[in-house]
């Protein structure tokens, strides 16, 4: 997997900042849309994870001013190992699709441990991510492109949840999820993706379809959906 050119510009700025300030890091890992061929300039984030031995090794550096949609996470090696052993979805994504632009051997050794297990935490976090994405969309404060992306992310996280729950595997991309969902859900997910990519679809209809699909992927009404909708009504 190669890092797309637009994202690589941002990643190189992070690396240059680290070198110029002589900061101690163990690994710099790029993941997400920048490595899976889904990156959209001006819309997508550039997901970068920095692994350090101790928080103070970054000397208070916040990487402000880099821009370009940088979405930065900083973890100690111990914290990332905890995520790995607990089955946190972030650890799954880092293990499956991460690309190290710098590594002292820590990330390579993590990869040698084998893929993380799907656990109760995996499922809980995926549901949380999906609800969080949906709540942002429902608040209506995003632009049209970001709103569509957020809706896609919400549905995809629940598709990941369904596959992880039923098949005990963690899958990331739409194509992988389509291959692992049962036939009926796969067809509905593909239909949603087609509508998402087409022009002329009314937003209210697309949103209603997405919520309906999310509840089918979840296997029933979402326990916190009324709270999400209620909070949205308060802020609208």
C-alpha positions as CSV (number, residue, x, y, z in Angstrom):
1,X,0.0,0.0,0.0
2,X,1.4,3.4,-1.0
3,X,0.6,6.7,0.6
4,X,-1.1,9.0,-1.8
5,X,0.8,12.0,-3.0
6,X,-1.4,14.6,-1.4
7,X,-1.3,13.0,2.0
8,X,2.5,12.3,1.7
9,X,3.1,16.1,1.6
10,X,1.5,16.4,5.0
11,X,3.3,13.3,6.4
12,X,6.6,14.6,5.3
13,X,6.0,17.9,7.2
14,X,5.4,15.8,10.3
15,X,8.6,13.9,9.8
16,X,10.5,17.1,9.1
17,X,9.2,18.7,12.3
18,X,10.3,15.7,14.3
19,X,13.8,15.8,12.7
20,X,14.2,19.5,13.1
21,X,13.4,19.4,16.8
22,X,15.3,16.2,17.4
23,X,12.3,14.5,19.0
24,X,12.5,10.9,20.1
25,X,9.9,8.7,18.5
26,X,9.6,4.9,18.0
27,X,7.3,4.7,15.0
28,X,5.4,7.0,12.6
29,X,2.5,5.2,11.1
30,X,0.1,6.4,8.4
31,X,-3.3,4.7,8.0
32,X,-6.8,5.3,6.8
33,X,-7.9,6.8,3.5
34,X,-4.4,8.0,2.7
35,X,-3.2,4.4,2.3
36,X,-6.3,2.6,1.0
37,X,-6.9,4.7,-2.1
38,X,-9.9,6.6,-0.8
39,X,-8.2,9.9,-0.1
40,X,-10.1,13.0,-1.2
41,X,-8.1,16.3,-1.0
42,X,-9.9,18.9,1.1
43,X,-12.3,16.4,2.6
44,X,-10.3,13.4,3.9
45,X,-8.1,13.5,7.0
46,X,-4.5,12.4,6.9
47,X,-4.4,9.9,9.7
48,X,-1.0,9.6,11.4
49,X,-0.1,7.8,14.6
50,X,3.2,8.5,16.4
51,X,4.5,6.0,18.9
52,X,6.8,7.3,21.7
53,X,8.4,5.6,24.7
54,X,7.3,8.4,27.0
55,X,5.0,11.4,26.5
56,X,7.7,13.9,27.4
57,X,9.8,12.6,24.5
58,X,7.8,15.0,22.2
59,X,8.9,18.0,24.4
60,X,5.4,19.5,24.3
61,X,5.3,19.5,20.4
62,X,1.7,19.7,19.2
63,X,2.4,19.8,15.4
64,X,0.2,22.9,15.0
65,X,0.4,24.7,11.7
66,X,1.0,21.7,9.6
67,X,-2.5,21.8,8.2
68,X,-3.6,19.6,5.3
69,X,-6.2,17.8,7.3
70,X,-3.7,16.2,9.7
71,X,-5.4,13.9,12.2
72,X,-2.7,13.0,14.7
73,X,-2.7,10.5,17.5
74,X,0.2,10.1,19.9
75,X,0.5,6.9,22.0
76,X,3.3,5.4,24.1
77,X,4.4,1.9,23.1
78,X,2.7,0.6,26.2
79,X,-0.6,2.2,25.4
80,X,-0.6,0.9,21.8
81,X,0.2,-2.6,23.1
82,X,-2.8,-2.3,25.5
83,X,-5.0,-1.4,22.5
84,X,-3.7,-4.3,20.6
85,X,-4.3,-6.9,23.4
86,X,-7.8,-5.4,24.1
87,X,-8.9,-5.7,20.4
88,X,-9.5,-2.0,20.0
89,X,-10.6,-1.1,16.5
90,X,-7.7,1.4,16.1
91,X,-5.2,-1.4,16.8
92,X,-6.9,-3.5,14.1
93,X,-6.6,-0.7,11.6
94,X,-3.0,0.1,12.5
95,X,-2.1,-3.6,12.2
96,X,-4.0,-4.3,8.9
97,X,-3.3,-1.2,6.9
98,X,-0.7,0.9,8.7
99,X,2.4,2.0,6.7
100,X,5.4,3.0,8.8
101,X,7.4,5.9,7.4
102,X,9.7,5.5,10.4
103,X,10.2,2.6,12.7
104,X,12.8,1.6,15.2
105,X,11.5,-2.0,15.1
106,X,8.5,-1.6,17.4
107,X,5.9,-1.6,14.7
108,X,7.5,-4.5,12.9
109,X,7.5,-6.6,16.1
110,X,3.8,-5.7,16.7
111,X,3.0,-7.0,13.2
112,X,4.8,-10.2,14.0
113,X,2.5,-10.9,16.9
114,X,-0.4,-11.6,14.4
115,X,-3.6,-9.7,13.9
116,X,-5.5,-8.5,17.0
117,X,-8.5,-10.6,18.2
118,X,-12.1,-9.4,17.8
119,X,-13.3,-8.8,21.4
120,X,-16.3,-7.2,23.1
121,X,-14.4,-4.0,23.1
122,X,-14.0,-4.2,19.3
123,X,-17.8,-4.3,18.9
124,X,-18.5,-1.7,21.5
125,X,-16.0,0.8,20.0
126,X,-17.3,0.2,16.4
127,X,-20.8,1.0,17.6
128,X,-19.5,4.1,19.4
129,X,-17.7,5.3,16.3
130,X,-20.8,4.7,14.2
131,X,-23.1,6.6,16.6
132,X,-20.5,9.4,16.9
133,X,-20.3,9.8,13.1
134,X,-24.1,9.8,12.8
135,X,-24.5,12.4,15.6
136,X,-22.1,14.8,13.8
137,X,-24.1,14.3,10.5
138,X,-27.4,15.0,12.3
139,X,-26.2,18.2,13.8
140,X,-26.0,19.6,10.3
141,X,-23.0,21.8,10.8
142,X,-20.8,20.1,8.1
143,X,-20.6,21.1,4.4
144,X,-22.3,18.8,1.8
145,X,-19.2,16.8,1.0
146,X,-18.2,16.3,4.6
147,X,-21.8,15.4,5.5
148,X,-21.9,12.6,2.9
149,X,-18.5,11.3,4.1
150,X,-19.7,11.3,7.7
151,X,-22.8,9.4,6.7
152,X,-20.7,6.9,4.8
153,X,-18.4,6.4,7.8
154,X,-21.4,5.9,10.1
155,X,-22.9,3.1,8.0
156,X,-19.5,1.6,7.3
157,X,-18.6,1.4,11.0
158,X,-21.9,-0.5,11.6
159,X,-21.1,-2.8,8.7
160,X,-17.7,-3.4,10.4
161,X,-19.5,-4.1,13.6
162,X,-21.8,-6.7,11.9
163,X,-19.0,-8.5,10.2
164,X,-16.9,-8.5,13.4
165,X,-19.8,-9.8,15.4
166,X,-20.9,-12.5,13.0
167,X,-17.7,-13.6,11.3
168,X,-15.2,-12.8,14.1
169,X,-13.0,-10.9,11.7
170,X,-12.2,-7.2,11.3
171,X,-12.6,-5.8,7.8
172,X,-12.0,-2.2,6.8
173,X,-12.9,-1.4,3.2
174,X,-16.4,-1.4,1.5
175,X,-15.4,-4.2,-0.9
176,X,-14.2,-6.4,2.0
177,X,-17.4,-5.7,3.9
178,X,-19.6,-6.4,0.9
179,X,-17.8,-9.8,0.6
180,X,-18.4,-10.7,4.2
181,X,-21.9,-9.5,4.9
182,X,-24.8,-11.9,4.3
183,X,-26.4,-11.7,0.8
184,X,-29.3,-9.5,1.8
185,X,-27.3,-7.0,3.8
186,X,-24.6,-6.9,1.2
187,X,-27.1,-6.0,-1.5
188,X,-28.6,-3.2,0.7
189,X,-25.2,-1.9,1.6
190,X,-24.2,-1.8,-2.1
191,X,-27.4,0.0,-2.9
192,X,-26.7,2.6,-0.3
193,X,-23.1,3.1,-1.7
194,X,-24.6,3.6,-5.2
195,X,-27.1,6.2,-3.9
196,X,-24.3,7.9,-1.9
197,X,-22.3,8.3,-5.1
198,X,-25.1,9.4,-7.4
199,X,-26.4,12.9,-8.0
200,X,-29.9,14.0,-7.5
201,X,-30.7,12.0,-4.4
202,X,-32.6,13.9,-1.8
203,X,-30.6,14.3,1.4
204,X,-33.6,13.4,3.7
205,X,-34.2,10.2,1.7
206,X,-30.5,9.2,1.8
207,X,-30.4,9.9,5.6
208,X,-33.5,7.9,6.2
209,X,-32.1,5.0,4.2
210,X,-28.8,5.2,6.1
211,X,-30.5,5.0,9.5
212,X,-32.7,2.1,8.4
213,X,-29.6,0.3,7.1
214,X,-27.7,1.0,10.3
215,X,-30.5,-0.5,12.4
216,X,-30.5,-3.6,10.2
217,X,-26.7,-3.9,10.5
218,X,-27.0,-3.5,14.3
219,X,-29.7,-6.1,14.4
220,X,-32.4,-3.9,15.8
221,X,-33.2,-0.4,17.0
222,X,-30.2,1.4,18.3
223,X,-30.4,1.9,22.1
224,X,-29.2,5.4,22.0
225,X,-30.8,6.6,18.7
226,X,-33.5,8.6,20.5
227,X,-30.8,10.4,22.5
228,X,-28.8,11.1,19.3
229,X,-31.9,12.5,17.6
230,X,-32.9,14.4,20.7
231,X,-29.5,16.1,21.1
232,X,-29.7,17.0,17.4
233,X,-33.1,18.6,17.8
234,X,-31.7,20.7,20.7
235,X,-28.8,22.0,18.7
236,X,-30.7,22.7,15.4
